[in-house]
Amino acid sequence: MSEATPDHAREIAGEARDRIRFEEEALALADQVYRVARRLVPSPEEAEDLVQDTYVRAFRNWRSFEAGTNLRAWLLRILTNLNIDRGRRAQRAPSTQPVEEGDYFLYDRLDEAGAGEEHRLVERLSQDSIVEALAAVPHDFRDVVVLVDIGEFSYADAAQILDVPIGTVMSRLHRGRRILKQQLADMAATG
């Protein structure tokens, strides 16, 4: 019986070392996780909450992480899943703004005018208005735009993080960019 106690103590000490190593490696990625979170939600406070929830879930489930795999992708998958859940809760609330035909005037005009005029209008937009426009993109599309265009992930990495096929990533990226372009055009027209 005295032999079981030292083995058990070694097992507990080994697990404690593994957990400490995991936490140190995960916390070293906190800035990168925050940058992605900041692009997914409209305010810094919501991004901080999302990152905090991500780390709470990661630390609670640290044993499910497979050592030697991509910890950054694992954390960002947790982050995007939490954001998807948040977006689904928000989608359950009915929309209060009906879409009118005239809402797309500037968007249609930009399509007709070409890239030169679009470039000048985008320069007038502030970073806050861009973040606001990005926040208005439905979360399924916004997540892909953030991962691929801002986070500079490959389609394959984004597909792995979001747990969707690469074709879905490409489709959502196309639609997300189009929605974002429309949001930015609407903001430029009112600004």
N, C-alpha and C positions, 0 to 999 in steps of 0.2 A: 504493500500500500504506500510505502514511503517513496517508491519509484514513480508512481503515477503523479504525485504532486510536482516533482521537478519537470516532468514531461509536459504536464498541463501548464506550468508556469512558463516554460519555453514557448509553448504554443501561443499563449496569451501575449507574451512579449513579441513574438514574431508577427502576430496579427496587428499589434499596436504599431510596430515599425512600418508595416505595410500601409496602415491607415495614415500615418504621419507622412510617409512618402507620397501617397496619393493626394492628400490635402495640400502639400507643398506644391506639387506639380499642377494641381487644379487651380490653386490660387495664383500661380505664376501666369496663368492665362486669363485672369480676371479682366484686364484692360481690353483684350481682344473680344471677350464675351460681351463686355459693356458696349464696345463700339458697334457690334452687330445689334444688340438690344436697342441702342439709341436710334438706329435706323428703322427698327420695327415698330416703335411706339412714338406717339407725338411729343412726349415731354421727358426731360431728364429724370424726373421723379418716377415716372412709370418705368423707365429703363432700369433705374436702380432697383425698383421693386421686382422687376422681372429677373434681373441678375441675382438678387437675393434669393428669390424663389428657386432659381436654377441651382444655386449652390446648396440650398437646403435639401433639395431633392437629390442632388449628386452625393452629398455627404451622407444622407440617409441610406442611399443605395450604392455606396462605394464598392461593395463586394461584387456587384453585377458588372463592374467594369473589368474587361479582360486586359490584363497587363500586356504591354507590347502593341496594343492597337492604338488608334489615333484618339487621344484624350480630348483634343480640341474639338474634333467632330462629334465625339460623345457628348460633350458639354453643350455644343451648339444644337444638337438634336434635342436635348432636354429643353433648352431655351426655346426653340421653335415649337416644340410640342406644347409647352406652357403658353406660348403666345397664340397658338392655334386655339387652344381651349379658351383663352381670354377673348379671342375674336369670335368664337362661336357663341359665347355668352352675350357678347355685344350684338351679334346678328339676330339674336332672339328678340331684341327690342325692335319694335317697328320703326321704319325710317320716317322721319318727319318732313323730309324735303322731296316733293315729287319732281321728277325729271321732266323738264319742259323742252320742247323742240328748240327754242331760242337759246337754251343753255349751251349748245354746241356751236354757236356762231364763230367764236374765235378759233376753236379747234378746226372747224371746216375751213376757215380762212387760212390758217397756217398750212393745212394740207395743200391748198391751192397755191400759196405763195412760195413754198419751198423752204429750204434750210436757212437761207440768209436772214430772212425776217424772224424766223424761229430763234435763231442764235441771238439776235439783238434783244428779243423779248426775254429769253432765259437769263441774259446778263442782268436784266432789271430785277429779277427775283432775288430775294434775300435767302440766306440759308434756312432761316426759320420758316419761310413760306414753302421752301422745297421739302423740309421735314413735315410740314403740315399737309402738303399735297401727297406725300408718300404715305402718311398716316391714313389718308382718305381712301387709299387703294385697298380693296378687300384683302384680308390677311393671307389667303392662299396664294394670291398673285404677288403681294408685297413681300412675302417671305422669300420667294424665288428671286425677285428683283434685288432685294437686299443681299442675298447670298452671292448671286452671280455678278451683278453690276457693282455693288459696293464692297462686298467681302472678297470679290475676285476669286470665288470658288469655281472650279470647273463644273460642267453640267453633271458629270458623274459624282463629284463630291456633294453637290447640292441634292442630287437624287438620293444619295446615301443618308445625308443629314435629315431630309424630309421623309425618307422612306417611301419614295414614289419612283415610278419608272422615269428614265431619262427623257422619253417622249413627253411625259407630263410636265417635266421641268421646262422643256423647250416651249410647249404650248402656253404654260402659265407665264413664262417670261415674256413671250410675245404679247399676250393679252395684258399683262401687268404693265409693260412699257407703254402700251397704247393708252391704258387708263391713266397712268401717271402723266403722260404727255397731255392728255385732255385736262387733267386737274391743273397742271401748270399753265396751260393756255387760259383756262378760266380765271386763274389767279392774276395772270398778267393783264387780262382784260379789265379786271376790277381795280388793279393796282396802279 
